[in-house]
Amino acid sequence: MSLWRYNFSTKNVDKGKRFLKGINKTEPSYLKGRKGEIKKGKLYIDGLQVVPTENVDDYVRKKVLGGRVPMSRDALYYFLSKNAIGVTRAAIDKLLKAQHIIRETDNLQPSTKKKPSRRVLKKGQIEFDLVEINWIDLGFKPTDDEITREAGYIFTVADSLTGLMYAKFSPTKFQKDITPRAKEGFNWMAEKLKTPLSKMHSLSDSGDEFDFKLYNKWGLRTKQVARGPLIEVKNSQLQRALYRIAKMKKTKSIHTLVKNAMDVVNRTQSSLTKKAPIEAIEEKQSDLAEKYNKRRGKGSGGKVKLRPLKPGEMVRLMLLKDKEKTNYTFHKAYKGKSWSKTRYAVLTKRGNRYKIDGPKGKKFYHRDDLKLTTPVDKKTIKILHDRERATEKAEKAERAKIRKDIDEQAKKSKRPKRKAAQKAKEKYRAMMDKYRELDKRIGS
């Protein structure tokens, strides 16, 4: 009988622990024929940590807010199932739907028929791009030494067949900064894919930041296009992961944030190959291509169908206007401006349109513009609030220490102290504290 079929309640898990400690003589059925052990007070079976049903939410929440795991249901289940038992897809789905920092950055719901997609048959078909990231969107200015501007860039490379992605932060978009990152990225990709640069070819836009002649000398074949569909998708995935991790308030280093976001992308299971990119690189190329191209090529594509809504269910409203309409508004998903933060109740249904009491009063909206959502996780909100308070407290203490050191140095000086100068210094510090508080409120 599979381990996943057992009910690992706290009571049942305790029975296993007591048996392994020699307190109970009756061996639980889930331990028969399996290796059970206790590590740091936790039960492990065949190397997998057993998570009691009552603790699943806390376990998953801790992993998600750590900022280093995939943030979709199936990908997170796939990742956690390698290390733990007792965490179900349903439990993951329920918790993820309640994480506001994830739901606010959801992609728009696809609603049109997809165009046929080109087949990919071998590793080494890569696309690369440059992503701009500004500190207003991030919510803070990174603490890295090389940060001198109000924005930075991320150089990205992605492989079509495996989905493997490389990302590296750059303070500018000048060739002198981008070229070494491009060389590192291409070589990293060649090493991981076990494919020499001479057998790889790439797509990118024709930006001045790229030195295509030099890339060709390295052996990489390049082609310029208006936009690369793969890298656009991977960039969106990376940005969503990065901004979600940033909101978890674990670090203010942009290099660490980009590295962690890259790890999340490369650990996220592909819906096509059913493998995470970091695993897909070890797969046989022909097997991978067969899975990847199952819905590609001639006759591919299909209409996305969303389940009908029921009166009383809560939804978020899509805030962007249609592309065909005037004053069309466009936002990247990571900005969190695609969907309303307010949740609205579905009142009535008429075909594929549903009435809600939204920002413009009671009005019907198409199903594509409404995203089913659940109440936010209050425990997550408290954890993030506590992290923010701790960071503010540490920064305030550091600022007070610096000011104290400055004042003590000033006291040692033989230069006479003027009351006006002291008053001006205090006034300036109060003004800076006021602006700092204002910046925090507006997220700049």
N, C-alpha and C positions, 0 to 999 in steps of 0.2 A: 504494500500500500504506500502510495506517495506521501511524503511528509506534508505536502500542501493540503492534504485532505484532513489533517488533524486540527482540532480546535485547541490552540495554545493559549488558553486562559491563564491568568496568574496562578490559579489553583493547580492546574495541570502541570505548569512549568515547575512549581514548587515541589510537586510529587517527584518529578525527575531529579531535581537537585537533592532531595532527601534520600532518594535511592542511591545516587552516586556517592553521597557522603556516608552511606552505610546505615542511615537512620531507619529507612523503610526497607523491607525485604521484597516487596512486590515491585517488579520492574514494569514501568509504563510501556504500553504497546508501541509507542513511537520510538522507544530506545532499543527494541529487540532487533538484533542484527545490525545495529548501527553503533558508531563510536560516540559516546557522550562524555563531555568533560565540562568542568566549571572554571571559568577564567574571570577573575576580578568580580566574582559574585554573579556572573551571567552564565546561562546555560548555552552550550554549543553542541550541535549534533553534526557529525561529519564535517567539522570545520565551519559550519554556518551558525551565526548567533541567532538564538531563538528570541523573538520579540513578542512578549505577551500581548494579547489582543487589547488589553486596557492601556498599553503603553505605545501602541502603533502611531497614534497621532503625534505624540511628543517626539518619537524617534524620527519620523519622516520630517517633521517641522525643523528639528535640529539639523538634519542633513541639508534640507533646502536652504535654510538661512545661513548655512556655512558657506554658500556661494560657490560650491565646486562640483555640483552634481547636475545632471540634466533636469529640465524643468517642464517636461511634458509627461503625461501619464505613462505611456508604454515605455518610453526611453528611461524614465526613472525606475520603473518596475524592473526593467531589464538590468539596470545598473545595480540596484539594491539586492536583487535575487542572487547575485554572486557572493554576497557577504552575509545575508540574513534570511531567515525563514519566518513566516507569520505575517509578512506585509503583503496585503492583497492589492490588486489593481483598483478595486472599489475604494479601499481606504485611501490610496494615493490620490485617486481622482477627486474624492470628496475634499481632501485637504488642499489640493492645488487649486480647486475652483474657488476656495475661500481666501486665497492669497492675493490681496489687492495689488501688490507690487508686480505680480505676474499678469493678472487679468487686465490691468490698465494698459499693458503693452502688447496685448494680443493683436495678431494680424487681422486685417479685414476678412470677412467671410467671402470666399470665392462664390460667384453666382453665374458666371458665363461659361459657355462650352470651351474647354481647353483646345488649343490648336495642337496638331500632331507634333510630337517631339522627335528630335533626331536621336538615332541610336548611338551608343558609346560602346566600343568593343575592347578597348585596352586602357591600361593605366598610363598616366602621363599626359592626358589631355587636360591641361590646366588653364585657369583664368586668373588674372591678377588685377588689383585695383588699389585705390587709395581712398580711405574713409576719413572724412573730417569729423572731429569731435570737439565741441566747445564746452567750456566749463559752466556756462549758464545752464545748459541741458543736464550736465552732470550733477549740478547742485553744489559744487565746491571746486576750489582750485587745488589740483594735486600738489603733493608735498615734495615731489621729485626735484632735484637740484636744477635740472635742465629746463624746467618750465619757466619761461619768461614772457610768453604771449598769452592771449586770451583764448587760444584754441590750439589743437594739435592734430596729428594725423595717424592713422593706422594703416600700414602696408599689409595687404592680405593676398594670399595665394590659396587656391582650392583646386583639388583634383576632381574631375567629373565622375569617374567610375566609383571611387571609394568614398568621396565626400570629405576626404582629409583636408584640413585647413591649417594654414600657418598665418600667424598675425604678430606684428611687431610695431610698437609705438615709435613715432618719429616726431620731434618737436617742430619740424618744418616740412614743406613739400618740395624743397630744393633738391636738385639731383645729388648734391654732395651728401645729403642725409639719406635719400631714398636708395641710391645705388648700392651702398654696403648692405642695407636691409634686404634689397632685392636679391643680391648674391647669396646672402645667408638663407633667405627663404627658398630660393630655387635649389640650392644644394641640400637643404633640409628635406625638401620634397623628393628630390632624386634619391636620397639615402633611404627615406622611409618607403618609397615605392619600389626601390631596387631597380630603378630605371635611369640610365645615364641621361644627362641633359640633351645630348645629341639625338636621342630618340623621343624627346618630348616636344610638344608644340603648344603654343599658348595663344590666348585671346585677351585683348584688353582694349581700353579706349586709347586715343592718340594723345594723351596728356603730355605736356612738356616736362613733367617730372620724371618721365621714363626715358632712359637712354637705350633705345632699341638697337642701335648699331653695336653697342657694347654687349648687349644681351646676345646678339647674334654671334659675336666673337666667342662668347662663352659656350656656344653650341646650341643655344635654345632658339627654335624657330618661332617667330612672332607674327601675329596678324592683328591689325587694328579694326575694331568694329564700333558701332555706335554705342552698344551696351552688351555686356556679357550676362546672359540670363542666370547662369550658375552662380557667378560671383555676387550678383545682386541678392540672390536668395541667401547665400552664405553670409554676406555682410549684414543683412537684416537679422539673421540668426545670432551672429556675433554681437551686434549692437544691443539686441534685446537681452542677451545674457549679461553683457557688461553693465547695462544700466540697472538691471535687476540686482546684480551683485553689489553695485555701488550703493543702492538703497538699503542694503543689509548692514552698511556702516562697519565693515570689518577692517577696511584699510582705505587710505587716501593716496596710495601710490598708483599712478596710472599704469606703470609697467606691470605691477602685480595684478591689477584689475584686468588688463588685456590678456595676460598669461592665464589667469583663472577662467576668463571667458572662452579662450581658445580651448582649454581643457574641457569645458562644458560642451562645446560644439563637437569636439572629437570623441566625446564619450556618449553622445546622443545617438540612439539607435535609428537607423534609416528605415523609413516605412517601405522602401523598395527592396533593399537587400536583406533587411531584418538583422543587420549587423551595425555596430558602431564603427565609425571610420577607422578608429585605432585598431579594430579587429579586422576590418575589411581588407586592410593592406596585406594581411597574411593569407587571405583567401586565394584560391586558384582563380586566375583571371577569367577563364571561360565560364566557370560557375557563377562568378560575380556578375559578368556581363549578361548571362541568361536571366538572372533575377532582376537586374537593373533595367533591362530592355523589355520586360514583360508587357508593359503598358506604353511602350514607345514605338516610333516608326509608323508605318501606314495604318490608318484606322484607329490610331490612339486618340485619347481624349474622352471626355465624358462630362455630363452635367452633374454638378455637385448638388446633392439633395439634403436639406436640413429638416429635421423632424418638426412637425407642426407644434405650435405653442398652445397652451391651455390657459383659459382665463384664471387669473390669480397668480400665475407664475411671474417671477421678477426678471426683468431684462435691462440691459444697458443699451443706449441708443447710439448708433453710429453718427458721429458729428460732422463728417466730411461730406461735401456736396458731390454729386455725380460728375464724372469727367465731362459728360456731354453738356452740362449746364454752365451758364456764365458764373463768374466769381468762384470757379472751382478751387477748393482748398486742398492742399497736399501736405501731409505730414508723414515722416518716418514713424514706423510703429513704436520704436523705442522711446519716442517723446511722450508717449502716454496720452496723446490728444485725439486719438481716433475714436475712442469710446467715452461716453459720459461716465463721470464718477458716480453720479446719482443713479439709483436703481428705480425702475418704474414697473408698476403692476400691469399686466395685460388685462384689459377690460372686456373687449369683445373681439370676435374674429369675422373676417369677411374675405373668403378665398385665401389668397396668400398675403393678405394685409391684416394688421392687428391694430386696434385702437389702444393708445396709452395716454395718460394725462401728463404729457411731456413739457419741455420748456416753452412750447408754443400753444399750450392748452391741449384739450382733447383732440387727437388727430390720429388718422390711420397711417401706418408705416409698413413698408414691404418687409417680408421675413428676413431678407438679406441685411436689413438695417438694424435688426434687433438680435442681441446676443444673450442667450440664456445665462443667468448668473445666480450665485448664491450669496448669503450674507458673508461679510468679511470675517476673518479669523481674529478674534479679539486678543488671543494670546500672542499672535504674531505682532500685532500693533503694540502691545505692551513691551515685547522683547526689543523691537526697533526703537521705541521711545526710550527705554533704559539704556540702550547702546548710545543713542544720540546724547543723552544727558551725561553719560560717563565720558564721552569724547569732549563735550563742552567743558566739563569739570576739569579734565586733564589740560585742555588748552588754556583755560582760565588760570590754572595753577602755574603753568609754564610762563604765561604772560606776566603774572604777578612776580614770579621769580626774576624774570628779565628786568622788569621795572625796578625791583628792589636792588638788583646789582648795579643798575645805572645810577640810582639815587645814592647808593653807598660810595660809588666812585666819585660822584659829584661832591659828596661831603668831604672826601679826602683832598679835593682840590683846594689850593690856597686862594683861588679867585673868590672875591666877595659875592655873596648870594643876594640877589635882588628879589623882593617880594613879588614884584610884577612878573619876573621870569618864572618863579615857582607857580604863580597863579595861571600863567599862560600854558605851562606844561600840563597842569592838571586839567585845564580846559580842553587842551588838544587831546589828551588821553580820553576824556569823557566823550569828545566828539567822535574819536575813532571807535570807541565801544558802541556808540549809537549807530554808526554806519555799519559796523560789523553785525549788529543785531538786525538792521534793515536788510543787509545782504542775505542773511539767513532766512528771513521771512519771504523774500521774493525769489530765493533760490539761485542767486548769482554768486 
